[in-house]
Structure formats: structure tokens, C-alpha cells
């Protein structure tokens, strides 16, 4: 128990506060005395914290969605919003925007290469045929 008590003073102030506010020395001793119980206790803490984190994220998403619903908006269309913002820019700002976008040459080259690779790996399908799950079949009329 002495080594635990002495070790606390080597922690940073934030960690000291957390330990001293949440544990008694006897509790720390029982947690740290056995490696198996220590490992289980730490795993349980992480499992609980993961659960709280997931709940916090879900509540944040719910809050945002509820706000959008209250405003009468279903979804936020980034591309549409960017287009509207661009259209409302003065001509000089449009020019500056375009110049800045062209400076991102590597991004556009990579995007172009990815699109061209997709086209090169594509298969030509005759009219009246359908692709489902990567398989070509005849179009079924309903």
C-alpha cells in the first residue's frame, strides 16, 4: 500500500485528482493487488466508457437531426449548397475560388486517375441487359 501511496505523487496533477477523487487507498490496493482483477477492472472501465461515448455520439446525431426536422429540412446537400454559395459570389471571388481550386492539382489528378481506372475496368453491356451483384443478365420486364 505504501508503494501505491508514494506512486500517486509521481502522477501529473490531473491524474492525481482523478485518482484521489474516485478511490480510497484500500480500493486502489484491491484493484492493483492482482493482475487479473486489475485487467478485468480496466477492461470494464473501457467497456463502460465506450458505451457512454456511443450514447453521446448518438444523442448528438439525434439532436442535429431533430433540429433539421424542426426547420423542415430533411437532409443537407453539400454539393447543392456549395453550388448556391458559388453562384452568389461576386465575379472576382469566383475567379479567386477557381484559381485556388486549380492549385489543388494533385487532388484532381488523383480523382481523374480513379475515374479513368473505373472506366477501363468496366465491361460493355448490351442494351436490354442488367447488372446485379456483378453478374450480367437479361432484363426482366414486369
C-alpha positions as CSV (number, residue, x, y, z in Angstrom):
1,X,0.0,0.0,0.0
2,X,2.9,2.3,0.7
3,X,4.1,2.0,-2.9
4,X,0.7,2.9,-4.2
5,X,0.5,5.9,-1.9
6,X,4.0,7.1,-3.0
7,X,3.3,6.5,-6.7
8,X,0.3,8.8,-6.6
9,X,2.6,11.8,-6.1
10,X,4.5,11.0,-9.3
11,X,1.4,11.3,-11.4
12,X,0.5,14.6,-13.2
13,X,-1.9,16.8,-11.2
14,X,-4.9,15.9,-13.3
15,X,-4.4,12.1,-12.8
16,X,-3.8,12.7,-9.1
17,X,-7.1,14.5,-8.8
18,X,-8.9,11.7,-10.7
19,X,-7.4,9.0,-8.5
20,X,-7.9,10.8,-5.2
21,X,-11.5,11.9,-6.0
22,X,-12.6,8.5,-7.1
23,X,-10.7,6.0,-5.0
24,X,-9.7,5.2,-1.5
25,X,-6.2,3.8,-0.9
26,X,-7.7,0.4,0.2
27,X,-9.8,0.3,-3.1
28,X,-6.7,1.0,-5.1
29,X,-4.8,-1.7,-3.3
30,X,-7.5,-4.3,-4.0
31,X,-7.6,-3.3,-7.7
32,X,-3.9,-3.3,-8.2
33,X,-3.0,-6.3,-6.0
34,X,-4.0,-8.9,-8.5
35,X,-3.1,-8.6,-12.2
36,X,-6.3,-10.5,-13.3
37,X,-8.6,-8.3,-11.3
38,X,-6.7,-5.2,-12.5
39,X,-7.1,-6.2,-16.1
40,X,-10.8,-7.0,-15.6
41,X,-11.4,-3.7,-13.9
42,X,-9.6,-1.7,-16.7
43,X,-11.5,-3.7,-19.4
44,X,-14.8,-2.9,-17.6
45,X,-13.9,0.8,-17.4
46,X,-13.2,0.9,-21.1
47,X,-16.4,-1.0,-21.9
48,X,-18.4,1.4,-19.9
49,X,-16.7,4.5,-21.4
50,X,-17.2,3.1,-24.9
51,X,-20.9,2.7,-24.1
52,X,-21.1,6.3,-22.9
53,X,-19.2,7.6,-25.9
54,X,-21.6,5.8,-28.3
55,X,-24.5,7.2,-26.4
56,X,-23.0,10.7,-26.6
57,X,-22.5,10.4,-30.4
58,X,-26.0,9.0,-31.0
59,X,-27.5,11.8,-28.9
60,X,-25.5,14.4,-30.9
61,X,-26.7,13.0,-34.2
62,X,-30.3,12.8,-32.9
63,X,-30.0,16.5,-31.8
64,X,-28.8,17.6,-35.2
65,X,-31.5,15.5,-37.0
66,X,-34.2,16.9,-34.7
67,X,-33.0,20.4,-35.4
68,X,-33.1,19.8,-39.1
69,X,-36.6,18.3,-38.8
70,X,-37.8,21.3,-36.8
71,X,-36.5,23.6,-39.6
72,X,-38.3,21.5,-42.2
73,X,-35.1,20.2,-43.8
74,X,-34.7,16.5,-44.5
75,X,-31.0,16.4,-45.4
76,X,-28.2,18.8,-46.0
77,X,-26.9,18.5,-49.6
78,X,-23.3,19.7,-49.5
79,X,-22.9,19.9,-53.3
80,X,-26.1,21.8,-53.8
81,X,-25.2,24.3,-51.0
82,X,-21.7,24.8,-52.4
83,X,-23.2,25.5,-55.9
84,X,-25.6,28.0,-54.4
85,X,-22.8,29.7,-52.5
86,X,-20.6,29.8,-55.6
87,X,-23.4,31.3,-57.7
88,X,-23.9,34.1,-55.1
89,X,-20.2,35.1,-55.1
90,X,-19.1,38.3,-56.9
91,X,-17.2,37.6,-60.1
92,X,-13.8,38.5,-58.6
93,X,-14.4,36.0,-55.8
94,X,-15.5,33.3,-58.3
95,X,-12.2,33.9,-60.1
96,X,-10.2,33.6,-56.8
97,X,-12.1,30.5,-55.9
98,X,-11.3,28.8,-59.2
99,X,-7.7,29.8,-59.0
100,X,-7.4,28.3,-55.5
101,X,-9.2,25.1,-56.7
102,X,-6.7,24.7,-59.6
103,X,-3.9,24.9,-57.1
104,X,-5.1,21.6,-55.7
105,X,-3.8,19.9,-58.9
106,X,-2.8,16.6,-57.2
107,X,-6.3,16.0,-55.8
108,X,-7.9,16.5,-59.2
109,X,-5.2,14.3,-60.9
110,X,-5.8,11.5,-58.4
111,X,-9.6,11.8,-58.8
112,X,-9.2,11.7,-62.6
113,X,-7.0,8.6,-62.5
114,X,-9.5,6.8,-60.2
115,X,-12.4,7.6,-62.6
116,X,-10.4,6.5,-65.7
117,X,-9.4,3.3,-63.9
118,X,-13.1,2.6,-63.2
119,X,-13.9,3.2,-66.9
120,X,-11.0,1.0,-68.1
121,X,-12.1,-1.9,-65.8
122,X,-15.8,-1.5,-66.8
123,X,-17.5,-4.0,-69.1
124,X,-19.7,-3.1,-72.0
125,X,-23.2,-4.3,-71.6
126,X,-25.6,-4.6,-74.5
127,X,-28.9,-2.8,-74.4
128,X,-31.6,-4.8,-72.6
129,X,-29.2,-6.4,-70.1
130,X,-28.9,-5.7,-66.4
131,X,-26.0,-6.0,-63.9
132,X,-26.9,-7.3,-60.5
133,X,-24.2,-8.2,-57.9
134,X,-21.6,-8.1,-60.7
135,X,-23.5,-10.6,-62.9
136,X,-24.9,-9.7,-66.3
137,X,-28.4,-11.0,-67.0
138,X,-31.3,-10.3,-69.4
139,X,-33.7,-7.5,-68.4
140,X,-36.9,-8.9,-66.9
141,X,-40.0,-6.9,-67.8
142,X,-42.6,-6.6,-65.1
